[in-house]
């Protein structure tokens, strides 16, 4: 069995000494998340951590079904997918049904995610300062801290999606197969955790054609074919992983869907649109859809697969009938969810909720509710002005992608747009560092000798 030698210790010490900034970033991220965990456990108790939210209970049930003879509820599995349930199942199998190993591991991967934000920011902007500031924005993000301490799929998805994109960009820099293989596996696994990432492999393929390569920021197509010969592996592997789950659902349900939300999301928009137009309750509208299906088919029992088809058809009909009102509803939900505040503290730290809500009210009273959006837009405008195409295209793609996918539900707080933090943290860091350098440059230029002041020749 290999042991740690004195040489290993020396090498490790030198690495830490040479990367003090990253070590401090990691320690800050870990410390903040651990403190929050201790406060949360002190308030709600460890026995309630596996039942803080209905989704937490559902994921736990999937995990128990995977490691026991108990059957997994198929309805639950096709709604939530297999990824996070499998993650919990492994930890439950190794450590028993306890929330603490889950939270500790999530705190670790959330903290390492801050280092990945640094790597991504440095890779895109070629600035260590931008990467480091972006890492701190992620480390101190209230949403990230809360999700690291909640048994939900968001934290794991964020890490895998971020890891896959770091691998993908490093693959474009070095043009090595293994970076792309890692990217494809990570993105594919992320999609099985949360289906919101299911269209990203297509975006990855587009990025191969339009994203400037490092050091060639103004050369759009230099060496593009050589990159494409290897880069296609990433989206291909991700699609193969996704395809396996879709094939399984086709065999079981006759429809090759990835997750139920693919139909449920558009149906939510359709329901809200019809509620506004027809002045009906959303539940009544859905009951009409199901009643029509039963009348047409004669099937009294509606399976989850039937419900998927019913909702998909209803959403299409509504869009063709009321295209503009449905687009308006969708856009309104995007704007609402882009600017939502973290609401998870209500369940995690109920005694501190009043304090957090007062801070949120203060921000809103001082017209700071939309601070993240406007700062990000200012950063993108600055990138455009400076012709920094590489960060603009990649971060803009991530931001727009998740903005378009959050317009199908509401009342989820800031967790819906949490993956967008990959884009806005780096963009805002770029804005702050670039403007800071500009201001410092102007101040240095103004440091001239004041009129009438004698200059000592000995100075």
Secondary structure as GFF3:
##gff-version 3
##sequence-region A 1 459
A	DSSP	alpha_helix	6	18	.	.	.	ID=ss1
A	DSSP	alpha_helix	20	44	.	.	.	ID=ss2
A	DSSP	three_ten_helix	46	51	.	.	.	ID=ss3
A	DSSP	alpha_helix	54	67	.	.	.	ID=ss4
A	DSSP	alpha_helix	74	80	.	.	.	ID=ss5
A	DSSP	alpha_helix	83	95	.	.	.	ID=ss6
A	DSSP	alpha_helix	99	125	.	.	.	ID=ss7
A	DSSP	alpha_helix	128	139	.	.	.	ID=ss8
A	DSSP	alpha_helix	142	148	.	.	.	ID=ss9
A	DSSP	alpha_helix	154	174	.	.	.	ID=ss10
A	DSSP	alpha_helix	177	193	.	.	.	ID=ss11
A	DSSP	three_ten_helix	195	197	.	.	.	ID=ss12
A	DSSP	alpha_helix	200	210	.	.	.	ID=ss13
A	DSSP	alpha_helix	224	253	.	.	.	ID=ss14
A	DSSP	alpha_helix	261	278	.	.	.	ID=ss15
A	DSSP	alpha_helix	282	297	.	.	.	ID=ss16
A	DSSP	alpha_helix	304	321	.	.	.	ID=ss17
A	DSSP	alpha_helix	323	338	.	.	.	ID=ss18
A	DSSP	alpha_helix	345	348	.	.	.	ID=ss19
A	DSSP	three_ten_helix	350	352	.	.	.	ID=ss20
A	DSSP	alpha_helix	353	365	.	.	.	ID=ss21
A	DSSP	alpha_helix	371	385	.	.	.	ID=ss22
A	DSSP	alpha_helix	389	405	.	.	.	ID=ss23
A	DSSP	three_ten_helix	413	420	.	.	.	ID=ss24
A	DSSP	alpha_helix	421	445	.	.	.	ID=ss25
###
